[in-house]
Amino acid sequence: MDGTSFRPPALTIKLGESVVWQNKDPFPHTATAQGVFDSGRIAPGASWTFTPKARGETQYVCTLHPTMKATIKVE
């Protein structure tokens, strides 16, 4: 999370790998995919890790900044 965007905006990982969101902005963000994961507020300078349990593609958003959107594909 940097410049009010998720970087990269699309990410492909293998099942069993983890994704780490690091907030590099001076204000909080979330990484939220309804029914799949919700980081809660990630404070400036903090991070949050998620390890998917199933294959598939998931779109997620920052609930505090709804223009921040991205996708994770798990193979």
N, CA, C and O atoms as a Tripos MOL2 file, in Angstrom:
@<TRIPOS>MOLECULE
protein
  300   299    75     0     0
PROTEIN
NO_CHARGES

@<TRIPOS>ATOM
      1 N           0.8540   -1.1560    0.0000 N.3       1 MET1
      2 CA          0.0000    0.0000    0.0000 C.3       1 MET1
      3 C           0.9010    1.2200    0.0000 C.2       1 MET1
      4 O           1.6630    1.4660    0.9350 O.2       1 MET1
      5 N           0.7840    1.9700   -1.0790 N.am      2 ASP2
      6 CA          1.6370    3.1400   -1.2160 C.3       2 ASP2
      7 C           0.9700    4.0850   -2.2000 C.2       2 ASP2
      8 O           0.5750    3.6680   -3.2890 O.2       2 ASP2
      9 N           0.8400    5.3380   -1.8360 N.am      3 GLY3
     10 CA          0.2130    6.2930   -2.7410 C.3       3 GLY3
     11 C          -1.2520    5.9870   -2.9620 C.2       3 GLY3
     12 O          -1.7600    6.1630   -4.0690 O.2       3 GLY3
     13 N          -1.9380    5.5350   -1.9330 N.am      4 THR4
     14 CA         -3.3420    5.0970   -1.9750 C.3       4 THR4
     15 C          -3.6230    4.1200   -3.1130 C.2       4 THR4
     16 O          -4.6110    4.2470   -3.8360 O.2       4 THR4
     17 N          -2.7330    3.1470   -3.2510 N.am      5 SER5
     18 CA         -2.9690    2.0510   -4.1970 C.3       5 SER5
     19 C          -2.3080    0.7830   -3.6700 C.2       5 SER5
     20 O          -1.3580    0.8300   -2.8880 O.2       5 SER5
     21 N          -2.8400   -0.3530   -4.1230 N.am      6 PHE6
     22 CA         -2.2240   -1.6430   -3.8350 C.3       6 PHE6
     23 C          -1.1960   -1.9050   -4.9280 C.2       6 PHE6
     24 O          -1.4790   -1.7410   -6.1140 O.2       6 PHE6
     25 N          -0.0050   -2.3120   -4.5160 N.am      7 ARG7
     26 CA          1.0380   -2.6110   -5.4900 C.3       7 ARG7
     27 C           1.6140   -3.9830   -5.1950 C.2       7 ARG7
     28 O           2.1080   -4.2120   -4.0910 O.2       7 ARG7
     29 N           1.5640   -4.8910   -6.1400 N.am      8 PRO8
     30 CA          0.9900   -4.7580   -7.4760 C.3       8 PRO8
     31 C          -0.5360   -4.8370   -7.4190 C.2       8 PRO8
     32 O          -1.0950   -5.3630   -6.4570 O.2       8 PRO8
     33 N          -1.2070   -4.3180   -8.4470 N.am      9 PRO9
     34 CA         -2.6730   -4.3660   -8.4760 C.3       9 PRO9
     35 C          -3.2220   -5.7640   -8.7560 C.2       9 PRO9
     36 O          -4.3900   -6.0390   -8.4800 O.2       9 PRO9
     37 N          -2.4010   -6.6320   -9.2940 N.am     10 ALA10
     38 CA         -2.7820   -8.0280   -9.5360 C.3      10 ALA10
     39 C          -1.5950   -8.9020   -9.1480 C.2      10 ALA10
     40 O          -0.4560   -8.6210   -9.5230 O.2      10 ALA10
     41 N          -1.8680   -9.9540   -8.4030 N.am     11 LEU11
     42 CA         -0.8180  -10.8200   -7.8960 C.3      11 LEU11
     43 C          -1.2430  -12.2670   -8.0680 C.2      11 LEU11
     44 O          -2.3840  -12.6180   -7.7680 O.2      11 LEU11
     45 N          -0.3300  -13.1170   -8.5530 N.am     12 THR12
     46 CA         -0.5710  -14.5560   -8.6650 C.3      12 THR12
     47 C           0.4050  -15.2720   -7.7490 C.2      12 THR12
     48 O           1.6150  -15.0540   -7.8120 O.2      12 THR12
     49 N          -0.1480  -16.1410   -6.8860 N.am     13 ILE13
     50 CA          0.6810  -16.9150   -5.9760 C.3      13 ILE13
     51 C           0.2790  -18.3810   -6.0510 C.2      13 ILE13
     52 O          -0.7480  -18.7250   -6.6380 O.2      13 ILE13
     53 N           1.0920  -19.2340   -5.4560 N.am     14 LYS14
     54 CA          0.7840  -20.6590   -5.3680 C.3      14 LYS14
     55 C           0.0800  -20.9280   -4.0320 C.2      14 LYS14
     56 O           0.3270  -20.2430   -3.0390 O.2      14 LYS14
     57 N          -0.7890  -21.9250   -4.0260 N.am     15 LEU15
     58 CA         -1.4720  -22.3340   -2.8060 C.3      15 LEU15
     59 C          -0.4220  -22.6450   -1.7400 C.2      15 LEU15
     60 O           0.5460  -23.3560   -2.0100 O.2      15 LEU15
     61 N          -0.6080  -22.1210   -0.5450 N.am     16 GLY16
     62 CA          0.3470  -22.3200    0.5480 C.3      16 GLY16
     63 C           1.2680  -21.1310    0.7610 C.2      16 GLY16
     64 O           1.8570  -20.9940    1.8330 O.2      16 GLY16
     65 N           1.4030  -20.2610   -0.2470 N.am     17 GLU17
     66 CA          2.2070  -19.0510   -0.0940 C.3      17 GLU17
     67 C           1.3920  -17.9910    0.6470 C.2      17 GLU17
     68 O           0.1620  -18.0340    0.6590 O.2      17 GLU17
     69 N           2.0790  -17.0620    1.2510 N.am     18 SER18
     70 CA          1.4290  -15.9760    1.9840 C.3      18 SER18
     71 C           1.5830  -14.6600    1.2360 C.2      18 SER18
     72 O           2.5070  -14.4770    0.4430 O.2      18 SER18
     73 N           0.6630  -13.7570    1.5060 N.am     19 VAL19
     74 CA          0.7080  -12.4020    0.9630 C.3      19 VAL19
     75 C           0.8500  -11.4520    2.1520 C.2      19 VAL19
     76 O           0.1420  -11.5870    3.1500 O.2      19 VAL19
     77 N           1.7630  -10.4970    2.0380 N.am     20 VAL20
     78 CA          1.9700   -9.5130    3.0930 C.3      20 VAL20
     79 C           1.6310   -8.1340    2.5430 C.2      20 VAL20
     80 O           2.1690   -7.7160    1.5180 O.2      20 VAL20
     81 N           0.7430   -7.4370    3.2250 N.am     21 TRP21
     82 CA          0.4270   -6.0530    2.8880 C.3      21 TRP21
     83 C           1.2130   -5.1700    3.8400 C.2      21 TRP21
     84 O           1.1080   -5.3250    5.0570 O.2      21 TRP21
     85 N           1.9940   -4.2500    3.3050 N.am     22 GLN22
     86 CA          2.7480   -3.2910    4.1070 C.3      22 GLN22
     87 C           2.1880   -1.9010    3.8180 C.2      22 GLN22
     88 O           2.1170   -1.4830    2.6620 O.2      22 GLN22
     89 N           1.7970   -1.2010    4.8510 N.am     23 ASN23
     90 CA          1.2340    0.1230    4.6790 C.3      23 ASN23
     91 C           2.3430    1.1680    4.7130 C.2      23 ASN23
     92 O           2.9100    1.4510    5.7680 O.2      23 ASN23
     93 N           2.6440    1.7340    3.5590 N.am     24 LYS24
     94 CA          3.6860    2.7510    3.4460 C.3      24 LYS24
     95 C           3.1040    4.1630    3.3980 C.2      24 LYS24
     96 O           3.8410    5.1350    3.2320 O.2      24 LYS24
     97 N           1.7840    4.2760    3.5420 N.am     25 ASP25
     98 CA          1.1380    5.5870    3.5590 C.3      25 ASP25
     99 C           1.0830    6.1220    4.9930 C.2      25 ASP25
    100 O           1.2510    5.3540    5.9400 O.2      25 ASP25
    101 N           0.8490    7.4300    5.1650 N.am     26 PRO26
    102 CA          0.8030    8.0110    6.5110 C.3      26 PRO26
    103 C          -0.5750    7.9100    7.1790 C.2      26 PRO26
    104 O          -0.8420    8.6180    8.1490 O.2      26 PRO26
    105 N          -1.4450    7.0400    6.6700 N.am     27 PHE27
    106 CA         -2.7860    6.8560    7.2200 C.3      27 PHE27
    107 C          -3.1670    5.3890    7.0740 C.2      27 PHE27
    108 O          -2.5500    4.6810    6.2780 O.2      27 PHE27
    109 N          -4.1730    4.9020    7.8230 N.am     28 PRO28
    110 CA         -4.5190    3.4770    7.7940 C.3      28 PRO28
    111 C          -5.1950    3.0410    6.4990 C.2      28 PRO28
    112 O          -5.7600    3.8450    5.7570 O.2      28 PRO28
    113 N          -5.1120    1.7330    6.2610 N.am     29 HIS29
    114 CA         -5.7860    1.0770    5.1370 C.3      29 HIS29
    115 C          -6.3330   -0.2590    5.6220 C.2      29 HIS29
    116 O          -6.0130   -0.7150    6.7200 O.2      29 HIS29
    117 N          -7.1680   -0.8840    4.7830 N.am     30 THR30
    118 CA         -7.5660   -2.2770    5.0000 C.3      30 THR30
    119 C          -7.3150   -3.0410    3.7080 C.2      30 THR30
    120 O          -7.1740   -2.4510    2.6370 O.2      30 THR30
    121 N          -7.2630   -4.3530    3.8250 N.am     31 ALA31
    122 CA         -7.2830   -5.2560    2.6700 C.3      31 ALA31
    123 C          -8.4710   -6.1740    2.9440 C.2      31 ALA31
    124 O          -8.4040   -7.0390    3.8170 O.2      31 ALA31
    125 N          -9.5590   -5.9810    2.1960 N.am     32 THR32
    126 CA        -10.8090   -6.6530    2.5200 C.3      32 THR32
    127 C         -11.4420   -7.2860    1.2910 C.2      32 THR32
    128 O         -11.7100   -6.6100    0.2980 O.2      32 THR32
    129 N         -11.6780   -8.5880    1.3710 N.am     33 ALA33
    130 CA        -12.4350   -9.3290    0.3540 C.3      33 ALA33
    131 C         -13.6020   -9.9570    1.1060 C.2      33 ALA33
    132 O         -13.4270  -10.9370    1.8300 O.2      33 ALA33
    133 N         -14.7690   -9.4000    0.9370 N.am     34 GLN34
    134 CA        -15.9420   -9.8150    1.7110 C.3      34 GLN34
    135 C         -16.1170  -11.3240    1.7000 C.2      34 GLN34
    136 O         -16.1950  -11.9460    0.6410 O.2      34 GLN34
    137 N         -16.1780  -11.9060    2.8990 N.am     35 GLY35
    138 CA        -16.3630  -13.3440    3.0440 C.3      35 GLY35
    139 C         -15.1090  -14.1670    2.8630 C.2      35 GLY35
    140 O         -15.1430  -15.3850    3.0410 O.2      35 GLY35
    141 N         -13.9840  -13.5240    2.5090 N.am     36 VAL36
    142 CA        -12.7340  -14.2650    2.2830 C.3      36 VAL36
    143 C         -11.6660  -13.8480    3.2960 C.2      36 VAL36
    144 O         -11.1020  -14.7010    3.9810 O.2      36 VAL36
    145 N         -11.3850  -12.5540    3.3990 N.am     37 PHE37
    146 CA        -10.4370  -12.0560    4.3870 C.3      37 PHE37
    147 C         -10.7180  -10.5930    4.6850 C.2      37 PHE37
    148 O         -11.3110   -9.8720    3.8820 O.2      37 PHE37
    149 N         -10.2720  -10.1750    5.8710 N.am     38 ASP38
    150 CA        -10.3910   -8.7770    6.2820 C.3      38 ASP38
    151 C          -9.2580   -8.4740    7.2480 C.2      38 ASP38
    152 O          -9.2000   -9.0240    8.3480 O.2      38 ASP38
    153 N          -8.3740   -7.6090    6.8370 N.am     39 SER39
    154 CA         -7.2110   -7.2660    7.6450 C.3      39 SER39
    155 C          -7.5520   -6.4130    8.8570 C.2      39 SER39
    156 O          -6.7680   -6.3430    9.8040 O.2      39 SER39
    157 N          -8.7140   -5.7630    8.8390 N.am     40 GLY40
    158 CA         -8.9490   -4.7100    9.8140 C.3      40 GLY40
    159 C          -8.0570   -3.5390    9.4330 C.2      40 GLY40
    160 O          -7.4130   -3.5680    8.3840 O.2      40 GLY40
    161 N          -8.0130   -2.5220   10.2620 N.am     41 ARG41
    162 CA         -7.1770   -1.3570    9.9440 C.3      41 ARG41
    163 C          -5.7030   -1.7050   10.0760 C.2      41 ARG41
    164 O          -5.2660   -2.2100   11.1100 O.2      41 ARG41
    165 N          -4.9480   -1.4360    9.0340 N.am     42 ILE42
    166 CA         -3.4920   -1.6060    9.0560 C.3      42 ILE42
    167 C          -2.9040   -0.2150    9.2400 C.2      42 ILE42
    168 O          -3.0180    0.6350    8.3570 O.2      42 ILE42
    169 N          -2.2850    0.0140   10.3720 N.am     43 ALA43
    170 CA         -1.7450    1.3300   10.7100 C.3      43 ALA43
    171 C          -0.5640    1.6940    9.8070 C.2      43 ALA43
    172 O           0.0690    0.8120    9.2260 O.2      43 ALA43
    173 N          -0.2720    2.9810    9.6910 N.am     44 PRO44
    174 CA          0.9080    3.4050    8.9410 C.3      44 PRO44
    175 C           2.1650    2.7040    9.4800 C.2      44 PRO44
    176 O           2.3980    2.6650   10.6880 O.2      44 PRO44
    177 N           2.9570    2.1620    8.5710 N.am     45 GLY45
    178 CA          4.1750    1.4660    8.9570 C.3      45 GLY45
    179 C           3.9750    0.0280    9.3850 C.2      45 GLY45
    180 O           4.9510   -0.6880    9.6070 O.2      45 GLY45
    181 N           2.7350   -0.4120    9.5060 N.am     46 ALA46
    182 CA          2.4450   -1.7840    9.9420 C.3      46 ALA46
    183 C           2.1850   -2.6840    8.7340 C.2      46 ALA46
    184 O           2.1080   -2.2130    7.5990 O.2      46 ALA46
    185 N           2.0530   -3.9850    8.9980 N.am     47 SER47
    186 CA          1.7740   -4.9470    7.9280 C.3      47 SER47
    187 C           0.7710   -5.9820    8.4170 C.2      47 SER47
    188 O           0.4920   -6.0880    9.6110 O.2      47 SER47
    189 N           0.2280   -6.7540    7.4510 N.am     48 TRP48
    190 CA         -0.7210   -7.8230    7.7410 C.3      48 TRP48
    191 C          -0.4760   -8.9410    6.7420 C.2      48 TRP48
    192 O          -0.2440   -8.6800    5.5620 O.2      48 TRP48
    193 N          -0.5240  -10.1890    7.2070 N.am     49 THR49
    194 CA         -0.2380  -11.3540    6.3680 C.3      49 THR49
    195 C          -1.4660  -12.2440    6.2590 C.2      49 THR49
    196 O          -2.1870  -12.4550    7.2340 O.2      49 THR49
    197 N          -1.6960  -12.7690    5.0430 N.am     50 PHE50
    198 CA         -2.8040  -13.6820    4.7840 C.3      50 PHE50
    199 C          -2.2750  -14.8620    3.9830 C.2      50 PHE50
    200 O          -1.5250  -14.6800    3.0250 O.2      50 PHE50
    201 N          -2.6690  -16.0800    4.3790 N.am     51 THR51
    202 CA         -2.3100  -17.2890    3.6460 C.3      51 THR51
    203 C          -3.6030  -17.9360    3.1580 C.2      51 THR51
    204 O          -4.3470  -18.4950    3.9640 O.2      51 THR51
    205 N          -3.8890  -17.8720    1.8520 N.am     52 PRO52
    206 CA         -5.1190  -18.4580    1.3150 C.3      52 PRO52
    207 C          -5.1640  -19.9690    1.5380 C.2      52 PRO52
    208 O          -4.1340  -20.6430    1.5270 O.2      52 PRO52
    209 N          -6.3550  -20.4760    1.7360 N.am     53 LYS53
    210 CA         -6.5720  -21.9170    1.9630 C.3      53 LYS53
    211 C          -7.1510  -22.6250    0.7400 C.2      53 LYS53
    212 O          -7.3220  -23.8440    0.7510 O.2      53 LYS53
    213 N          -7.4570  -21.8570   -0.3250 N.am     54 ALA54
    214 CA         -8.0690  -22.4540   -1.5130 C.3      54 ALA54
    215 C          -7.6030  -21.7130   -2.7650 C.2      54 ALA54
    216 O          -7.1970  -20.5520   -2.7120 O.2      54 ALA54
    217 N          -7.6740  -22.4190   -3.8840 N.am     55 ARG55
    218 CA         -7.3430  -21.8110   -5.1720 C.3      55 ARG55
    219 C          -8.4980  -20.9270   -5.6410 C.2      55 ARG55
    220 O          -9.6440  -21.0910   -5.2220 O.2      55 ARG55
    221 N          -8.1630  -19.9960   -6.5160 N.am     56 GLY56
    222 CA         -9.1990  -19.1340   -7.0790 C.3      56 GLY56
    223 C          -8.7060  -17.7080   -7.1940 C.2      56 GLY56
    224 O          -7.5620  -17.3980   -6.8610 O.2      56 GLY56
    225 N          -9.5790  -16.8540   -7.6660 N.am     57 GLU57
    226 CA         -9.2520  -15.4490   -7.8440 C.3      57 GLU57
    227 C         -10.1600  -14.6120   -6.9460 C.2      57 GLU57
    228 O         -11.3710  -14.8290   -6.9030 O.2      57 GLU57
    229 N          -9.5820  -13.6740   -6.2430 N.am     58 THR58
    230 CA        -10.3180  -12.8480   -5.2990 C.3      58 THR58
    231 C         -10.0020  -11.3850   -5.5280 C.2      58 THR58
    232 O          -8.8370  -10.9940   -5.5960 O.2      58 THR58
    233 N         -11.0360  -10.5840   -5.6450 N.am     59 GLN59
    234 CA        -10.8630   -9.1410   -5.7200 C.3      59 GLN59
    235 C         -11.0090   -8.5850   -4.3190 C.2      59 GLN59
    236 O         -11.8440   -9.0450   -3.5390 O.2      59 GLN59
    237 N         -10.1900   -7.5900   -4.0050 N.am     60 TYR60
    238 CA        -10.2790   -6.9890   -2.6800 C.3      60 TYR60
    239 C         -10.1650   -5.4740   -2.7760 C.2      60 TYR60
    240 O          -9.7980   -4.9270   -3.8160 O.2      60 TYR60
    241 N         -10.4870   -4.8050   -1.6680 N.am     61 VAL61
    242 CA        -10.5810   -3.3510   -1.6430 C.3      61 VAL61
    243 C         -10.1240   -2.8490   -0.2770 C.2      61 VAL61
    244 O         -10.1030   -3.6030    0.6960 O.2      61 VAL61
    245 N          -9.7630   -1.5880   -0.2150 N.am     62 CYS62
    246 CA         -9.5650   -0.9030    1.0630 C.3      62 CYS62
    247 C         -10.9090   -0.2850    1.4190 C.2      62 CYS62
    248 O         -11.4080    0.5760    0.6930 O.2      62 CYS62
    249 N         -11.4990   -0.7140    2.5270 N.am     63 THR63
    250 CA        -12.8230   -0.1980    2.8860 C.3      63 THR63
    251 C         -12.7780    1.2760    3.2800 C.2      63 THR63
    252 O         -13.8080    1.9500    3.2680 O.2      63 THR63
    253 N         -11.6110    1.7760    3.6250 N.am     64 LEU64
    254 CA        -11.4560    3.1910    3.9820 C.3      64 LEU64
    255 C         -11.2500    4.0720    2.7490 C.2      64 LEU64
    256 O         -11.5190    5.2730    2.7850 O.2      64 LEU64
    257 N         -10.7710    3.4670    1.6590 N.am     65 HIS65
    258 CA        -10.5060    4.1800    0.4010 C.3      65 HIS65
    259 C         -10.9900    3.2850   -0.7480 C.2      65 HIS65
    260 O         -10.1770    2.5910   -1.3590 O.2      65 HIS65
    261 N         -12.2860    3.2840   -1.0520 N.am     66 PRO66
    262 CA        -12.8870    2.3210   -1.9840 C.3      66 PRO66
    263 C         -12.3430    2.3570   -3.4180 C.2      66 PRO66
    264 O         -12.6310    1.4560   -4.2050 O.2      66 PRO66
    265 N         -11.5710    3.3750   -3.7620 N.am     67 THR67
    266 CA        -10.9580    3.3790   -5.0980 C.3      67 THR67
    267 C          -9.7200    2.4890   -5.1370 C.2      67 THR67
    268 O          -9.2010    2.1990   -6.2150 O.2      67 THR67
    269 N          -9.2430    2.0560   -3.9770 N.am     68 MET68
    270 CA         -8.1130    1.1350   -3.9130 C.3      68 MET68
    271 C          -8.6360   -0.2820   -4.1070 C.2      68 MET68
    272 O          -9.3010   -0.8330   -3.2290 O.2      68 MET68
    273 N          -8.3350   -0.8640   -5.2550 N.am     69 LYS69
    274 CA         -8.8010   -2.2160   -5.5740 C.3      69 LYS69
    275 C          -7.6530   -3.0310   -6.1580 C.2      69 LYS69
    276 O          -6.7470   -2.4860   -6.7870 O.2      69 LYS69
    277 N          -7.7030   -4.3430   -5.9410 N.am     70 ALA70
    278 CA         -6.6900   -5.2380   -6.4840 C.3      70 ALA70
    279 C          -7.2330   -6.6590   -6.5260 C.2      70 ALA70
    280 O          -8.3460   -6.9270   -6.0730 O.2      70 ALA70
    281 N          -6.4280   -7.5680   -7.0800 N.am     71 THR71
    282 CA         -6.8310   -8.9660   -7.2650 C.3      71 THR71
    283 C          -5.6860   -9.8980   -6.8650 C.2      71 THR71
    284 O          -4.5180   -9.6300   -7.1490 O.2      71 THR71
    285 N          -6.0450  -10.9940   -6.2010 N.am     72 ILE72
    286 CA         -5.1060  -12.0760   -5.9190 C.3      72 ILE72
    287 C          -5.6170  -13.3220   -6.6170 C.2      72 ILE72
    288 O          -6.7890  -13.6770   -6.4930 O.2      72 ILE72
    289 N          -4.7250  -13.9940   -7.3580 N.am     73 LYS73
    290 CA         -5.0550  -15.2770   -7.9730 C.3      73 LYS73
    291 C          -4.1960  -16.3340   -7.3020 C.2      73 LYS73
    292 O          -2.9730  -16.2090   -7.2400 O.2      73 LYS73
    293 N          -4.8430  -17.3730   -6.8010 N.am     74 VAL74
    294 CA         -4.1370  -18.4760   -6.1270 C.3      74 VAL74
    295 C          -4.2240  -19.6900   -7.0310 C.2      74 VAL74
    296 O          -5.3130  -20.1480   -7.3780 O.2      74 VAL74
    297 N          -3.0580  -20.2070   -7.4090 N.am     75 GLU75
    298 CA         -2.9960  -21.3810   -8.3110 C.3      75 GLU75
    299 C          -2.6660  -22.6350   -7.5360 C.2      75 GLU75
    300 O          -2.5720  -23.7140   -8.1200 O.2      75 GLU75
@<TRIPOS>BOND
     1     1     2 1
     2     2     3 1
     3     3     4 2
     4     3     5 am
     5     5     6 1
     6     6     7 1
     7     7     8 2
     8     7     9 am
     9     9    10 1
    10    10    11 1
    11    11    12 2
    12    11    13 am
    13    13    14 1
    14    14    15 1
    15    15    16 2
    16    15    17 am
    17    17    18 1
    18    18    19 1
    19    19    20 2
    20    19    21 am
    21    21    22 1
    22    22    23 1
    23    23    24 2
    24    23    25 am
    25    25    26 1
    26    26    27 1
    27    27    28 2
    28    27    29 am
    29    29    30 1
    30    30    31 1
    31    31    32 2
    32    31    33 am
    33    33    34 1
    34    34    35 1
    35    35    36 2
    36    35    37 am
    37    37    38 1
    38    38    39 1
    39    39    40 2
    40    39    41 am
    41    41    42 1
    42    42    43 1
    43    43    44 2
    44    43    45 am
    45    45    46 1
    46    46    47 1
    47    47    48 2
    48    47    49 am
    49    49    50 1
    50    50    51 1
    51    51    52 2
    52    51    53 am
    53    53    54 1
    54    54    55 1
    55    55    56 2
    56    55    57 am
    57    57    58 1
    58    58    59 1
    59    59    60 2
    60    59    61 am
    61    61    62 1
    62    62    63 1
    63    63    64 2
    64    63    65 am
    65    65    66 1
    66    66    67 1
    67    67    68 2
    68    67    69 am
    69    69    70 1
    70    70    71 1
    71    71    72 2
    72    71    73 am
    73    73    74 1
    74    74    75 1
    75    75    76 2
    76    75    77 am
    77    77    78 1
    78    78    79 1
    79    79    80 2
    80    79    81 am
    81    81    82 1
    82    82    83 1
    83    83    84 2
    84    83    85 am
    85    85    86 1
    86    86    87 1
    87    87    88 2
    88    87    89 am
    89    89    90 1
    90    90    91 1
    91    91    92 2
    92    91    93 am
    93    93    94 1
    94    94    95 1
    95    95    96 2
    96    95    97 am
    97    97    98 1
    98    98    99 1
    99    99   100 2
   100    99   101 am
   101   101   102 1
   102   102   103 1
   103   103   104 2
   104   103   105 am
   105   105   106 1
   106   106   107 1
   107   107   108 2
   108   107   109 am
   109   109   110 1
   110   110   111 1
   111   111   112 2
   112   111   113 am
   113   113   114 1
   114   114   115 1
   115   115   116 2
   116   115   117 am
   117   117   118 1
   118   118   119 1
   119   119   120 2
   120   119   121 am
   121   121   122 1
   122   122   123 1
   123   123   124 2
   124   123   125 am
   125   125   126 1
   126   126   127 1
   127   127   128 2
   128   127   129 am
   129   129   130 1
   130   130   131 1
   131   131   132 2
   132   131   133 am
   133   133   134 1
   134   134   135 1
   135   135   136 2
   136   135   137 am
   137   137   138 1
   138   138   139 1
   139   139   140 2
   140   139   141 am
   141   141   142 1
   142   142   143 1
   143   143   144 2
   144   143   145 am
   145   145   146 1
   146   146   147 1
   147   147   148 2
   148   147   149 am
   149   149   150 1
   150   150   151 1
   151   151   152 2
   152   151   153 am
   153   153   154 1
   154   154   155 1
   155   155   156 2
   156   155   157 am
   157   157   158 1
   158   158   159 1
   159   159   160 2
   160   159   161 am
   161   161   162 1
   162   162   163 1
   163   163   164 2
   164   163   165 am
   165   165   166 1
   166   166   167 1
   167   167   168 2
   168   167   169 am
   169   169   170 1
   170   170   171 1
   171   171   172 2
   172   171   173 am
   173   173   174 1
   174   174   175 1
   175   175   176 2
   176   175   177 am
   177   177   178 1
   178   178   179 1
   179   179   180 2
   180   179   181 am
   181   181   182 1
   182   182   183 1
   183   183   184 2
   184   183   185 am
   185   185   186 1
   186   186   187 1
   187   187   188 2
   188   187   189 am
   189   189   190 1
   190   190   191 1
   191   191   192 2
   192   191   193 am
   193   193   194 1
   194   194   195 1
   195   195   196 2
   196   195   197 am
   197   197   198 1
   198   198   199 1
   199   199   200 2
   200   199   201 am
   201   201   202 1
   202   202   203 1
   203   203   204 2
   204   203   205 am
   205   205   206 1
   206   206   207 1
   207   207   208 2
   208   207   209 am
   209   209   210 1
   210   210   211 1
   211   211   212 2
   212   211   213 am
   213   213   214 1
   214   214   215 1
   215   215   216 2
   216   215   217 am
   217   217   218 1
   218   218   219 1
   219   219   220 2
   220   219   221 am
   221   221   222 1
   222   222   223 1
   223   223   224 2
   224   223   225 am
   225   225   226 1
   226   226   227 1
   227   227   228 2
   228   227   229 am
   229   229   230 1
   230   230   231 1
   231   231   232 2
   232   231   233 am
   233   233   234 1
   234   234   235 1
   235   235   236 2
   236   235   237 am
   237   237   238 1
   238   238   239 1
   239   239   240 2
   240   239   241 am
   241   241   242 1
   242   242   243 1
   243   243   244 2
   244   243   245 am
   245   245   246 1
   246   246   247 1
   247   247   248 2
   248   247   249 am
   249   249   250 1
   250   250   251 1
   251   251   252 2
   252   251   253 am
   253   253   254 1
   254   254   255 1
   255   255   256 2
   256   255   257 am
   257   257   258 1
   258   258   259 1
   259   259   260 2
   260   259   261 am
   261   261   262 1
   262   262   263 1
   263   263   264 2
   264   263   265 am
   265   265   266 1
   266   266   267 1
   267   267   268 2
   268   267   269 am
   269   269   270 1
   270   270   271 1
   271   271   272 2
   272   271   273 am
   273   273   274 1
   274   274   275 1
   275   275   276 2
   276   275   277 am
   277   277   278 1
   278   278   279 1
   279   279   280 2
   280   279   281 am
   281   281   282 1
   282   282   283 1
   283   283   284 2
   284   283   285 am
   285   285   286 1
   286   286   287 1
   287   287   288 2
   288   287   289 am
   289   289   290 1
   290   290   291 1
   291   291   292 2
   292   291   293 am
   293   293   294 1
   294   294   295 1
   295   295   296 2
   296   295   297 am
   297   297   298 1
   298   298   299 1
   299   299   300 2
@<TRIPOS>SUBSTRUCTURE
     1 MET1         2 RESIDUE 1 A MET
     2 ASP2         6 RESIDUE 1 A ASP
     3 GLY3        10 RESIDUE 1 A GLY
     4 THR4        14 RESIDUE 1 A THR
     5 SER5        18 RESIDUE 1 A SER
     6 PHE6        22 RESIDUE 1 A PHE
     7 ARG7        26 RESIDUE 1 A ARG
     8 PRO8        30 RESIDUE 1 A PRO
     9 PRO9        34 RESIDUE 1 A PRO
    10 ALA10       38 RESIDUE 1 A ALA
    11 LEU11       42 RESIDUE 1 A LEU
    12 THR12       46 RESIDUE 1 A THR
    13 ILE13       50 RESIDUE 1 A ILE
    14 LYS14       54 RESIDUE 1 A LYS
    15 LEU15       58 RESIDUE 1 A LEU
    16 GLY16       62 RESIDUE 1 A GLY
    17 GLU17       66 RESIDUE 1 A GLU
    18 SER18       70 RESIDUE 1 A SER
    19 VAL19       74 RESIDUE 1 A VAL
    20 VAL20       78 RESIDUE 1 A VAL
    21 TRP21       82 RESIDUE 1 A TRP
    22 GLN22       86 RESIDUE 1 A GLN
    23 ASN23       90 RESIDUE 1 A ASN
    24 LYS24       94 RESIDUE 1 A LYS
    25 ASP25       98 RESIDUE 1 A ASP
    26 PRO26      102 RESIDUE 1 A PRO
    27 PHE27      106 RESIDUE 1 A PHE
    28 PRO28      110 RESIDUE 1 A PRO
    29 HIS29      114 RESIDUE 1 A HIS
    30 THR30      118 RESIDUE 1 A THR
    31 ALA31      122 RESIDUE 1 A ALA
    32 THR32      126 RESIDUE 1 A THR
    33 ALA33      130 RESIDUE 1 A ALA
    34 GLN34      134 RESIDUE 1 A GLN
    35 GLY35      138 RESIDUE 1 A GLY
    36 VAL36      142 RESIDUE 1 A VAL
    37 PHE37      146 RESIDUE 1 A PHE
    38 ASP38      150 RESIDUE 1 A ASP
    39 SER39      154 RESIDUE 1 A SER
    40 GLY40      158 RESIDUE 1 A GLY
    41 ARG41      162 RESIDUE 1 A ARG
    42 ILE42      166 RESIDUE 1 A ILE
    43 ALA43      170 RESIDUE 1 A ALA
    44 PRO44      174 RESIDUE 1 A PRO
    45 GLY45      178 RESIDUE 1 A GLY
    46 ALA46      182 RESIDUE 1 A ALA
    47 SER47      186 RESIDUE 1 A SER
    48 TRP48      190 RESIDUE 1 A TRP
    49 THR49      194 RESIDUE 1 A THR
    50 PHE50      198 RESIDUE 1 A PHE
    51 THR51      202 RESIDUE 1 A THR
    52 PRO52      206 RESIDUE 1 A PRO
    53 LYS53      210 RESIDUE 1 A LYS
    54 ALA54      214 RESIDUE 1 A ALA
    55 ARG55      218 RESIDUE 1 A ARG
    56 GLY56      222 RESIDUE 1 A GLY
    57 GLU57      226 RESIDUE 1 A GLU
    58 THR58      230 RESIDUE 1 A THR
    59 GLN59      234 RESIDUE 1 A GLN
    60 TYR60      238 RESIDUE 1 A TYR
    61 VAL61      242 RESIDUE 1 A VAL
    62 CYS62      246 RESIDUE 1 A CYS
    63 THR63      250 RESIDUE 1 A THR
    64 LEU64      254 RESIDUE 1 A LEU
    65 HIS65      258 RESIDUE 1 A HIS
    66 PRO66      262 RESIDUE 1 A PRO
    67 THR67      266 RESIDUE 1 A THR
    68 MET68      270 RESIDUE 1 A MET
    69 LYS69      274 RESIDUE 1 A LYS
    70 ALA70      278 RESIDUE 1 A ALA
    71 THR71      282 RESIDUE 1 A THR
    72 ILE72      286 RESIDUE 1 A ILE
    73 LYS73      290 RESIDUE 1 A LYS
    74 VAL74      294 RESIDUE 1 A VAL
    75 GLU75      298 RESIDUE 1 A GLU
